[in-house]
Amino acid sequence: MSLASYQTAPPREKCNLYYYLAPRRKSRKDRSVVAKFNNPLLTVDIIIEVADRGIVLIERKNPPHGWALPGGFVDYGEHLEKAALREAKEETSLDVQLIEQFYTYSDPRRDPRHHTVATVFIGKATGDPMGADDAKRADLFTENNLPAPIVFDHSEILKDYFHYKETGERPKI
């Protein structure tokens, strides 16, 4: 099917392909695509290194309560890298420079609310983190003084990260 045939597609309710090609609006109808197609939701998490002082974790305002890596959902049409920088700024008030894409985590049980797939980035920043947006607070931690409880699969991500920093080995499937 050519692109021209998509441009003359019938109204949205008649053709699912039109849904994907139509300009995006954040409406209730658009959010229903998750329920309609039952696909995982795309998220990003960021391991923010602050000089030799540690990494940033946030204490969540919303359930599930506990400590987590800064991160969140990718908006439609947004690059993963831009989403990571946006979420880092919103939740920690830090300007982050991304260093590398670390790994993608996709266990369907990683988030108790829904099936999410998270691409994790490593970044660096200077200054003191301050919790904002949906972060009650943000603070610096080292491998030996991590807070509890850590929610989602972020304990596993942190274990993989500290192993990577020590050995250079990335997580394996």
Secondary structure, 3 states (H helix, E strand, C coil): CCHHHHHCCCCHHHCHHHHHHCCCCCCHHHHCHHHHHCCCEEEEEEEEEECCCEEEEEEECCCCCCEECCEEECCCCCCHHHHHHHHHHHHHCCCCEEEEEEEEECCCCCCCCCCEEEEEEEEEECCCCCCCCCEEEEEEECHHHCCCCECCCHHHHHHHHHHHHHHCCCCCC
